[in-house]
Amino acid sequence: METAQSQEQTAPGAFTAFARFVLCGGGVGVASSFAVAALASWVPWVVANALITVVSTLLATELHARFTFGAGGRATWRQHTQSAGSAAAAYVVTSVAMLVLQQLVAAPGAVLEQVVYLSASALAGVARFVVLRVIVFARGRTQAPAAPRAALPVPATVARTSAAADTAALCRAA
């Protein structure tokens, strides 16, 4: 019981985490949309989107590790790699949305491009939140309280079952 209470204090609830995700990720996303538009005047849009996606993903992953999901510090290489996978999917979504726009509208204006880009980014962002909360940063929340339990010898099968139960409880609480 004490472990569950300390987990709740260090790991924000789903609503708080989502609000922080929107603040951090959304802020980086909005800034990125303007950066993509500015950079696209010098290089092809798809290249600009790729470059800005890489930089914004690194920044957002650090913000999410430190602030959004309460991981307690800098993001690990594993978390950066997993976050990059979800960002790659978001890149595909935004690129396809922009390519479809260009096929449907001969000369879309900057406002329409921003609306389409930000809408696609918002949909991809919700999916990324779920992936980051359930997969990327969930392990850090379930592993941190495990240290006090290490004092008692526990068979490996029991430990795995307990970790799975803890993860399932966190998912239900979210």
Secondary structure, DSSP 8 states (H G I E B T S, - for coil): -HHHHHHHHHS--HHHHHHHHIIIIIHHHHHHHHHHHHHTTTS-HHHHHHHHHHHHHHHHHHHIIIIIS---SS--HHHHHHHHHHHHHHHHHHHHHHHHHHHH-SS--HHHHHHHHHHHHHHHHHHHHHHIIIIITHHHHHHTTHHHHTTS---HHHHHHHHHHHHHHHHHH-
